[in-house]
Amino acid sequence: MGIEPVPEHSWNTEDQLRVLVERIKDYAIFLLDAQGCVATWNHGAERINGYTFPEIRGKHFSIFYPPEDIERGKPDYELQVAAKEGRFEAEGWRIRKDGTRYWANVVIAAIKDERGVLQGFGKVTRDITERKWAIEANFEKLFRSSPNPILLSTLDDGRLLEVNEALCEMLGYRRDELIGQSAITLGIWLYVEERIRIAAELKAGRPVRAEPCEMRTKSRERRNVDVSADLIEFRGNPCLFATLLDTTESRRLEEVVQEMSTPVLQAQEGLLVVPLIGRVDGPRAAQLRNQLLNAVHTQRARAVVVDLTGVPKIERETADGLIRAVEAVQLLGAKVILAGISAIIADTLVGIGARFGRIKTTADLQSALEEAKNLLSQESNLA
């Protein structure tokens, strides 16, 4: 910080402070009235902004803000926050007299009398453009070298301002096909409401972490991604900065593992067997229902044995889902036999009001298979 030497005089504290402020070169120090008009400033403000004091006296301080900020009401908003909370601090673009822009750190403090009545504002501005360029240069280097897909877009319309190579590779676009285009218009967000929800969270001041979403590539392939996003200011505008984690393959693997852990086997023509082992939670019960209904339909099964011998217990909510799966299978015309029900599972099923009038139960898998074969044999004889 550049400070000119102060001559030695026997001054009081207020005189010393006034002279000190006048000698500060690297900071623009303003005194604004309650409406935000410039009442006085120091030589540093004159040097940074390019105006002489007679040119600026009585002007509203919004004269230093770019047009887009004025349209958004940013200067008045900053004064409102400072008046309410006592202080406001932010970084953003400011305009010099010659029209050039500089990146500024701004602090506005409310000045109130002993009764708490607002008298005006003190405003301190520092030109930190060089620091911003240095930070952005490092940011761009990290941005481009990141192995994870990254995008920077306008907050509201999704216009892409920057993307890295990993994102281009995942989506199948060249960089020049993305920059300046709206990710929404291109159809990259498979479900636009997911992007709208993320933007709303950021506007509310809440960062987004690992939000599951679906995106569409240039070749129209779907990709599952976890989105982590933050609201940042870029070139004076609020923007969405997002890092993506492509989970497509891992989710496919999970589905395969789930399917393998809940096999639907064909014991003979018309008879399916489902041996369940381990914990049956809500997602696994749903997976069982989907697989079972599909297998009954495609294989025209007439009997299904669900073996619960290897299941230690079932939660009430999951038990309800299991019974619904059984009822759905019965609607397709297949008989269902539950085998190997333990005392704990039996108590849970009774507790949820399961009706066993149309559901056969047996003590073990072998008894269930014999029962199912007898049912199929009776149907064949009747036919």
C-alpha positions as CSV (number, residue, x, y, z in Angstrom):
1,M,0.0,0.0,0.0
2,G,1.5,3.3,-1.0
3,I,1.4,6.1,1.7
4,E,3.1,9.5,1.2
5,P,5.0,10.7,4.2
6,V,3.1,12.9,6.6
7,P,4.8,16.1,7.8
8,E,5.5,16.3,11.5
9,H,3.0,18.7,13.2
10,S,1.4,18.8,16.5
11,W,-2.1,17.9,15.2
12,N,-5.0,16.3,16.9
13,T,-6.1,12.7,16.1
14,E,-8.8,13.8,13.7
15,D,-6.4,15.9,11.6
16,Q,-3.9,13.1,11.5
17,L,-6.5,10.6,10.4
18,R,-7.7,13.0,7.7
19,V,-4.2,13.5,6.3
20,L,-3.5,9.8,6.4
21,V,-6.6,9.0,4.4
22,E,-5.7,11.7,1.9
23,R,-2.2,10.2,1.4
24,I,-3.4,6.6,0.8
25,K,-3.0,5.9,-2.9
26,D,-4.0,2.2,-3.4
27,Y,-7.5,2.6,-1.9
28,A,-10.4,4.7,-3.1
29,I,-12.1,6.0,0.1
30,F,-15.5,7.6,-0.3
31,L,-18.0,9.3,2.0
32,L,-21.5,8.9,0.6
33,D,-24.6,10.6,1.9
34,A,-27.7,8.5,2.9
35,Q,-28.9,8.4,-0.7
36,G,-25.5,7.1,-2.0
37,C,-24.2,10.3,-3.6
38,V,-20.5,11.2,-3.3
39,A,-19.9,13.8,-0.5
40,T,-16.1,13.5,-0.5
41,W,-13.3,11.2,-1.4
42,N,-9.5,10.8,-1.2
43,H,-6.8,11.2,-3.9
44,G,-6.6,7.4,-4.2
45,A,-10.2,7.4,-5.4
46,E,-9.3,10.1,-8.0
47,R,-6.3,8.1,-9.2
48,I,-8.2,4.8,-9.4
49,N,-11.4,6.1,-11.1
50,G,-10.0,8.9,-13.2
51,Y,-12.4,11.6,-12.2
52,T,-11.5,14.8,-10.4
53,F,-13.5,15.6,-7.3
54,P,-15.4,18.5,-8.8
55,E,-16.6,16.1,-11.6
56,I,-17.8,13.5,-9.2
57,R,-19.1,15.5,-6.2
58,G,-22.9,14.9,-5.7
59,K,-23.0,12.1,-8.3
60,H,-24.6,8.8,-7.3
61,F,-21.9,6.2,-6.7
62,S,-23.6,3.9,-9.2
63,I,-21.7,5.9,-11.9
64,F,-18.8,3.5,-11.1
65,Y,-20.8,0.3,-11.9
66,P,-21.2,-1.4,-15.2
67,P,-24.6,-1.1,-17.0
68,E,-25.6,-4.7,-16.3
69,D,-25.1,-4.2,-12.5
70,I,-27.2,-1.0,-12.6
71,E,-30.0,-2.8,-14.5
72,R,-30.0,-5.5,-11.8
73,G,-30.2,-2.9,-9.0
74,K,-26.9,-3.9,-7.5
75,P,-25.7,-0.5,-6.2
76,D,-29.0,0.1,-4.3
77,Y,-29.0,-3.5,-3.0
78,E,-25.5,-3.0,-1.6
79,L,-26.6,0.1,0.3
80,Q,-29.6,-1.7,1.6
81,V,-27.5,-4.5,3.0
82,A,-25.0,-2.1,4.6
83,A,-27.8,-0.1,6.2
84,K,-29.4,-3.2,7.6
85,E,-26.4,-5.2,8.6
86,G,-23.9,-2.4,9.2
87,R,-21.5,-3.6,6.5
88,F,-21.4,-5.0,2.9
89,E,-18.4,-6.5,1.1
90,A,-18.1,-8.0,-2.4
91,E,-15.9,-8.1,-5.5
92,G,-16.9,-7.1,-8.9
93,W,-16.3,-5.0,-12.0
94,R,-16.2,-1.2,-11.8
95,I,-15.9,1.4,-14.5
96,R,-13.4,4.2,-14.8
97,K,-14.0,7.6,-16.4
98,D,-12.4,6.4,-19.7
99,G,-14.7,3.4,-19.8
100,T,-12.1,0.8,-18.9
101,R,-13.0,-1.8,-16.3
102,Y,-11.2,-2.9,-13.2
103,W,-11.9,-5.7,-10.7
104,A,-12.5,-4.2,-7.3
105,N,-12.8,-5.3,-3.7
106,V,-15.5,-3.1,-2.1
107,V,-16.4,-2.6,1.5
108,I,-19.4,-0.3,2.4
109,A,-20.0,0.6,6.0
110,A,-23.1,2.4,7.4
111,I,-22.6,5.6,9.3
112,K,-25.2,6.2,12.0
113,D,-25.6,8.7,14.8
114,E,-26.0,7.9,18.5
115,R,-29.7,7.3,18.0
116,G,-29.1,4.8,15.2
117,V,-30.3,7.1,12.4
118,L,-28.5,6.5,9.1
119,Q,-26.3,9.5,8.1
120,G,-24.4,8.1,5.2
121,F,-21.9,5.5,4.2
122,G,-18.2,5.0,4.2
123,K,-16.9,3.1,1.1
124,V,-13.5,1.7,0.5
125,T,-12.6,0.3,-2.9
126,R,-9.4,-1.5,-4.0
127,D,-8.3,-2.3,-7.5
128,I,-7.3,-6.0,-7.4
129,T,-7.4,-6.6,-11.2
130,E,-3.8,-8.1,-11.3
131,R,-4.6,-10.5,-8.5
132,K,-7.8,-11.6,-10.3
133,W,-5.9,-12.3,-13.5
134,A,-3.3,-14.3,-11.6
135,I,-6.1,-16.3,-9.9
136,E,-8.0,-16.8,-13.1
137,A,-4.8,-18.0,-14.9
138,N,-4.3,-20.7,-12.2
139,F,-8.0,-21.5,-12.2
140,E,-8.0,-22.0,-16.0
141,K,-4.9,-24.3,-15.7
142,L,-6.6,-26.4,-13.1
143,F,-9.9,-26.2,-15.0
144,R,-8.4,-27.6,-18.2
145,S,-6.3,-30.3,-16.5
146,S,-9.0,-31.7,-14.3
147,P,-9.8,-35.4,-15.1
148,N,-13.4,-34.8,-14.1
149,P,-15.9,-33.1,-16.5
150,I,-16.3,-29.4,-15.6
151,L,-18.5,-26.7,-17.0
152,L,-19.1,-23.0,-16.3
153,S,-22.4,-21.6,-17.5
154,T,-24.7,-18.7,-17.0
155,L,-27.0,-19.3,-14.1
156,D,-30.4,-18.8,-15.7
157,D,-30.3,-19.8,-19.4
158,G,-27.4,-22.4,-19.1
159,R,-25.2,-20.7,-21.8
160,L,-21.9,-22.4,-21.7
161,L,-19.0,-20.1,-21.0
162,E,-16.2,-22.7,-20.5
163,V,-15.8,-26.4,-20.6
164,N,-12.9,-28.7,-20.2
165,E,-11.7,-31.6,-22.3
166,A,-13.1,-34.2,-20.0
167,L,-16.6,-32.8,-20.5
168,C,-16.2,-32.7,-24.3
169,E,-15.0,-36.4,-24.2
170,M,-18.0,-37.5,-22.0
171,L,-20.6,-35.7,-24.2
172,G,-19.0,-36.3,-27.6
173,Y,-18.9,-32.6,-28.6
174,R,-16.0,-30.4,-29.7
175,R,-15.3,-27.4,-27.5
176,D,-16.3,-24.9,-30.2
177,E,-19.7,-26.7,-30.5
178,L,-20.4,-26.0,-26.8
179,I,-19.0,-22.6,-26.0
180,G,-21.7,-19.9,-26.3
181,Q,-24.5,-22.5,-26.7
182,S,-27.2,-23.2,-24.1
183,A,-26.8,-26.6,-22.6
184,I,-30.6,-26.6,-22.2
185,T,-31.3,-25.9,-25.9
186,L,-28.7,-28.5,-26.9
187,G,-30.6,-31.1,-24.8
188,I,-27.6,-31.9,-22.7
189,W,-29.7,-31.9,-19.6
190,L,-32.0,-34.9,-20.2
191,Y,-34.5,-33.5,-17.6
192,V,-34.5,-29.7,-17.6
193,E,-36.2,-29.6,-14.2
194,E,-33.0,-31.1,-12.7
195,R,-31.0,-28.2,-13.9
196,I,-33.7,-25.7,-12.7
197,R,-33.7,-27.3,-9.3
198,I,-29.9,-27.0,-9.0
199,A,-30.0,-23.3,-10.1
200,A,-32.7,-22.6,-7.5
201,E,-30.6,-24.2,-4.7
202,L,-27.6,-22.0,-5.7
203,K,-29.8,-18.9,-5.8
204,A,-30.9,-19.7,-2.3
205,G,-27.3,-19.8,-1.1
206,R,-27.1,-23.6,-0.9
207,P,-24.2,-25.3,-2.7
208,V,-25.2,-28.6,-4.5
209,R,-23.2,-31.8,-3.8
210,A,-23.4,-35.1,-5.7
211,E,-26.9,-34.5,-7.1
212,P,-27.9,-37.5,-9.3
213,C,-28.9,-36.3,-12.8
214,E,-29.1,-37.6,-16.3
215,M,-27.4,-36.0,-19.3
216,R,-27.6,-36.7,-23.0
217,T,-24.5,-37.0,-25.3
218,K,-24.3,-35.7,-28.9
219,S,-25.1,-39.2,-30.1
220,R,-28.2,-39.2,-27.9
221,E,-26.8,-41.7,-25.4
222,R,-27.8,-41.2,-21.7
223,R,-25.2,-40.7,-19.1
224,N,-25.8,-40.9,-15.3
225,V,-23.8,-38.2,-13.5
226,D,-23.5,-36.8,-9.9
227,V,-23.4,-33.0,-10.1
228,S,-21.6,-30.8,-7.6
229,A,-22.3,-27.1,-8.2
230,D,-21.5,-23.7,-6.8
231,L,-22.6,-20.2,-7.6
232,I,-19.6,-18.0,-8.6
233,E,-19.3,-14.6,-10.1
234,F,-17.7,-14.6,-13.5
235,R,-17.2,-11.4,-15.5
236,G,-19.6,-9.7,-13.2
237,N,-22.4,-12.2,-13.7
238,P,-23.7,-15.0,-11.4
239,C,-22.7,-18.3,-13.0
240,L,-23.1,-22.0,-12.3
241,F,-19.8,-23.8,-11.8
242,A,-20.3,-27.6,-11.9
243,T,-18.1,-30.7,-11.5
244,L,-19.5,-33.9,-12.9
245,L,-18.9,-37.5,-11.9
246,D,-19.9,-40.0,-14.6
247,T,-21.6,-42.8,-12.7
248,T,-23.1,-44.6,-15.7
249,E,-20.9,-47.7,-15.7
250,S,-20.9,-48.0,-11.9
251,R,-24.7,-47.9,-11.9
252,R,-24.9,-50.5,-14.6
253,L,-22.6,-52.7,-12.5
254,E,-24.9,-52.2,-9.5
255,E,-27.9,-53.2,-11.5
256,V,-26.1,-56.4,-12.6
257,V,-25.0,-57.2,-9.1
258,Q,-28.6,-56.6,-7.8
259,E,-29.9,-58.9,-10.5
260,M,-27.4,-61.6,-9.7
261,S,-28.2,-61.3,-6.0
262,T,-31.9,-61.8,-6.7
263,P,-31.9,-64.6,-9.4
264,V,-35.1,-65.8,-10.9
265,L,-34.5,-69.4,-12.0
266,Q,-36.6,-71.7,-14.1
267,A,-36.9,-75.1,-12.3
268,Q,-39.0,-76.6,-15.1
269,E,-41.4,-75.4,-17.7
270,G,-44.0,-73.2,-15.9
271,L,-42.2,-73.1,-12.6
272,L,-39.9,-70.3,-11.4
273,V,-37.8,-70.4,-8.2
274,V,-36.4,-67.3,-6.4
275,P,-33.8,-68.1,-3.7
276,L,-33.3,-65.0,-1.6
277,I,-30.2,-64.8,0.6
278,G,-29.2,-62.0,2.9
279,R,-30.9,-58.7,3.8
280,V,-33.9,-57.7,1.7
281,D,-34.3,-53.9,1.8
282,G,-36.7,-51.6,-0.1
283,P,-34.6,-51.3,-3.3
284,R,-34.0,-55.1,-3.5
285,A,-37.7,-55.8,-2.9
286,A,-38.5,-53.5,-5.8
287,Q,-35.8,-55.2,-8.0
288,L,-37.4,-58.6,-7.1
289,R,-40.9,-57.4,-8.1
290,N,-39.7,-56.1,-11.5
291,Q,-37.6,-59.1,-12.3
292,L,-40.3,-61.5,-11.2
293,L,-43.1,-59.9,-13.1
294,N,-41.0,-59.8,-16.2
295,A,-40.0,-63.4,-15.9
296,V,-43.6,-64.6,-15.2
297,H,-44.8,-62.7,-18.2
298,T,-42.1,-63.8,-20.7
299,Q,-41.9,-67.4,-19.6
300,R,-45.6,-67.9,-19.0
301,A,-44.9,-69.3,-15.6
302,R,-47.9,-70.8,-13.7
303,A,-46.1,-71.3,-10.3
304,V,-43.5,-69.3,-8.4
305,V,-41.5,-70.5,-5.3
306,V,-39.9,-67.7,-3.3
307,D,-37.4,-69.2,-0.9
308,L,-36.8,-67.1,2.2
309,T,-34.7,-69.6,4.1
310,G,-31.5,-67.4,3.7
311,V,-33.2,-64.2,4.8
312,P,-32.7,-63.5,8.6
313,K,-35.4,-60.8,8.8
314,I,-37.5,-58.3,6.9
315,E,-38.5,-54.8,7.9
316,R,-42.2,-54.0,8.0
317,E,-42.0,-51.6,4.9
318,T,-40.0,-54.2,3.0
319,A,-42.4,-57.0,3.9
320,D,-45.3,-54.9,2.6
321,G,-43.4,-54.5,-0.7
322,L,-42.8,-58.3,-0.8
323,I,-46.5,-59.0,-0.4
324,R,-47.4,-56.5,-3.1
325,A,-45.0,-58.3,-5.4
326,V,-46.7,-61.6,-4.6
327,E,-50.1,-60.1,-5.3
328,A,-48.9,-58.7,-8.6
329,V,-47.6,-62.1,-9.7
330,Q,-51.0,-63.6,-8.8
331,L,-52.7,-61.1,-11.0
332,L,-50.7,-62.5,-13.9
333,G,-52.3,-65.9,-13.1
334,A,-49.4,-67.6,-11.3
335,K,-49.6,-69.4,-8.0
336,V,-47.1,-68.3,-5.3
337,I,-45.5,-70.4,-2.6
338,L,-43.4,-68.9,0.2
339,A,-40.8,-71.3,1.5
340,G,-38.6,-71.3,4.6
341,I,-40.4,-68.5,6.5
342,S,-38.8,-68.0,9.9
343,A,-40.7,-67.1,13.1
344,I,-39.4,-63.5,12.9
345,I,-40.5,-63.1,9.3
346,A,-43.9,-64.7,10.0
347,D,-44.5,-62.3,12.9
348,T,-43.6,-59.3,10.6
349,L,-45.9,-60.5,7.8
350,V,-48.8,-61.0,10.3
351,G,-48.0,-57.6,11.8
352,I,-48.6,-55.8,8.5
353,G,-51.9,-57.7,8.0
354,A,-50.7,-60.0,5.2
355,R,-53.6,-62.3,4.0
356,F,-52.5,-65.9,3.4
357,G,-55.7,-67.2,1.9
358,R,-54.3,-67.2,-1.6
359,I,-50.6,-67.6,-0.6
360,K,-49.3,-71.1,0.2
361,T,-46.4,-71.5,2.7
362,T,-44.1,-74.4,3.4
363,A,-41.4,-75.1,6.0
364,D,-38.6,-75.6,3.4
365,L,-37.7,-75.3,-0.3
366,Q,-38.0,-79.0,-1.0
367,S,-41.6,-79.1,0.3
368,A,-42.4,-76.0,-1.8
369,L,-41.0,-77.5,-5.0
370,E,-43.1,-80.7,-4.4
371,E,-46.2,-78.5,-3.8
372,A,-45.6,-76.5,-6.9
373,K,-45.1,-79.6,-9.1
374,N,-48.4,-81.0,-7.7
375,L,-50.2,-77.7,-8.7
376,L,-48.8,-77.9,-12.2
377,S,-49.6,-81.6,-12.5
378,Q,-53.3,-80.9,-11.4
379,E,-53.5,-78.1,-14.0
380,S,-52.2,-80.4,-16.7
381,N,-54.7,-83.1,-15.8
382,L,-57.6,-80.6,-15.8
383,A,-56.5,-79.4,-19.2
